Amino acid sequence: MAQRYPKEFRDDVVKVARLHQAPMTQIAKDFGISAATLYEWIRKADIDDGARPGAYSDEVAQSFRRC
């Protein structure tokens, strides 16, 4: 089962990654997550920020609640 991380933690990790001061793999390792998880969090943050097309996190969460 996937481990859940608090939103504040995910936001902090994405913020650090966006600074581009270290390789993504190193940032992921430093925070104790996989590189794939980091890339996914960045992708979702880009969508939520409007920098990339896709469904916003709130929209996805609402669609799951309806099921």
C-alpha positions as CSV (number, residue, x, y, z in Angstrom):
1,M,0.0,0.0,0.0
2,A,1.3,3.5,-0.9
3,Q,2.4,5.6,2.0
4,R,0.6,8.9,2.4
5,Y,2.6,12.1,3.1
6,P,1.2,15.3,4.5
7,K,0.4,18.0,1.8
8,E,2.9,20.4,3.5
9,F,5.7,17.8,3.2
10,R,4.9,17.2,-0.5
11,D,4.7,21.0,-1.1
12,D,8.1,21.5,0.6
13,V,9.8,18.8,-1.4
14,V,8.4,20.2,-4.7
15,K,9.6,23.7,-3.7
16,V,13.1,22.4,-3.1
17,A,13.1,20.4,-6.4
18,R,12.0,23.4,-8.4
19,L,15.1,25.3,-7.2
20,H,17.2,23.0,-9.3
21,Q,20.1,23.1,-6.9
22,A,20.6,19.3,-6.9
23,P,19.8,16.3,-9.1
24,M,16.2,15.1,-8.6
25,T,17.4,11.7,-7.5
26,Q,19.5,13.3,-4.8
27,I,16.6,15.4,-3.6
28,A,14.3,12.3,-3.5
29,K,17.0,10.4,-1.5
30,D,17.5,13.3,0.9
31,F,13.7,13.4,1.7
32,G,13.4,9.6,1.9
33,I,11.1,9.1,-1.2
34,S,11.6,7.5,-4.6
35,A,12.5,9.6,-7.6
36,A,9.3,8.4,-9.3
37,T,7.3,9.8,-6.4
38,L,9.1,13.1,-6.7
39,Y,8.5,13.3,-10.4
40,E,4.8,12.5,-9.8
41,W,4.5,15.2,-7.2
42,I,6.1,17.8,-9.5
43,R,3.8,16.8,-12.3
44,K,0.7,17.2,-10.1
45,A,2.0,20.5,-8.8
46,D,2.5,21.8,-12.3
47,I,-1.1,20.8,-13.2
48,D,-2.4,22.5,-10.1
49,D,-0.3,25.6,-10.8
50,G,-1.7,25.8,-14.4
51,A,1.7,25.2,-15.9
52,R,0.6,21.9,-17.5
53,P,-2.7,20.7,-18.8
54,G,-4.6,18.1,-16.8
55,A,-7.2,17.7,-14.1
56,Y,-6.6,19.6,-10.9
57,S,-6.0,17.6,-7.7
58,D,-9.3,19.0,-6.2
59,E,-11.2,17.8,-9.3
60,V,-9.7,14.3,-9.0
61,A,-10.4,14.1,-5.3
62,Q,-14.1,15.1,-5.9
63,S,-14.6,12.5,-8.6
64,F,-13.3,9.8,-6.2
65,R,-15.7,10.9,-3.5
66,R,-18.7,10.6,-5.9
67,C,-17.9,6.9,-6.5
